[in-house]
Amino acid sequence: MVKRNYYTCDMRGMLSFLILFLLSKKSMHGQEIANELGKRKGIKPSPGTIYPALKGLNEAKLIKETKSGKIIKYSLTPIGKRVLAIAKRKFCQMFMDVIA
């Protein structure tokens, strides 16, 4: 098993970053996240894409689950908030040259 560094964020395909960003705005369940990504990016990710990403973020302690009946809502943990802040800075540093 690979030990995860809780102060980094898996940026493969930007999905983890986008999920953390959305959850920084409000708690959501998986379908809400998929719908919001669909609105923002034009392509709605499948459950087979969203739920493994949520599982990884949860295992990394970046998000937490709150169950209410059959619905599971996800929200950022304090570690997730710090990781998102770091990821935003790195994202801006990386892509500022692309914008210019």
C-alpha positions in Angstrom: 0.0 0.0 0.0 1.3 3.4 -0.9 1.4 6.0 1.9 -0.3 9.2 0.9 1.0 12.6 1.7 -2.0 14.5 3.0 -0.5 17.8 2.0 -0.6 17.1 -1.7 -3.5 16.7 -4.0 -3.8 14.2 -6.9 -4.2 16.5 -9.9 -4.5 13.8 -12.5 -7.1 15.2 -14.9 -7.9 18.0 -12.4 -10.8 16.0 -11.1 -9.6 16.0 -7.5 -8.9 19.7 -7.6 -12.3 20.5 -9.1 -14.1 18.3 -6.5 -12.3 20.0 -3.6 -13.1 23.4 -5.2 -16.8 22.6 -5.5 -16.9 21.3 -1.9 -15.3 24.5 -0.7 -18.5 26.3 -1.7 -20.9 23.9 -0.1 -21.4 20.2 0.9 -22.8 18.1 -1.9 -23.6 14.5 -2.7 -22.0 12.7 -5.6 -24.8 13.4 -8.1 -24.7 17.1 -7.3 -20.9 17.2 -7.8 -21.3 15.4 -11.2 -24.1 17.8 -12.2 -22.1 20.9 -11.2 -19.1 19.6 -13.1 -21.3 19.0 -16.1 -22.6 22.6 -16.0 -19.1 24.1 -15.6 -17.1 21.9 -17.9 -19.8 20.8 -20.5 -19.3 17.1 -19.8 -20.9 15.3 -16.9 -18.6 12.7 -15.4 -20.0 9.2 -14.8 -20.5 7.7 -11.4 -17.6 5.4 -12.3 -15.4 8.5 -12.4 -16.8 10.6 -9.5 -17.1 7.9 -6.8 -13.5 6.5 -7.1 -12.2 10.1 -6.8 -14.4 10.8 -3.8 -13.2 7.5 -2.2 -9.6 8.6 -2.7 -10.2 12.0 -1.3 -12.0 10.5 1.7 -9.2 8.0 2.3 -6.7 10.9 2.1 -8.8 12.7 4.8 -9.3 15.6 2.5 -13.1 15.2 2.6 -15.6 13.6 5.0 -18.9 11.9 4.5 -22.1 12.7 6.3 -24.9 10.1 5.9 -28.5 11.0 6.0 -30.7 8.0 5.2 -29.5 6.8 1.7 -27.8 10.1 0.9 -24.1 10.7 1.5 -23.0 14.3 1.5 -19.3 15.2 1.2 -17.6 18.2 2.7 -14.0 19.4 3.1 -12.0 18.6 6.2 -9.6 21.1 7.7 -6.8 19.3 5.9 -8.8 19.4 2.7 -9.1 23.2 3.1 -5.4 23.6 3.5 -4.6 21.3 0.6 -7.0 23.2 -1.6 -5.4 26.5 -0.7 -2.0 25.0 -1.6 -3.3 23.5 -4.9 -4.9 26.9 -5.9 -1.6 28.6 -5.4 0.3 26.0 -7.4 -2.4 26.0 -10.1 -2.0 29.8 -10.5 1.8 29.7 -10.5 1.7 26.9 -13.1 -0.9 28.5 -15.5 -0.2 32.2 -15.2 2.2 32.0 -18.1 -0.5 30.2 -20.3 -2.9 33.1 -19.8 -0.5 35.8 -20.8 
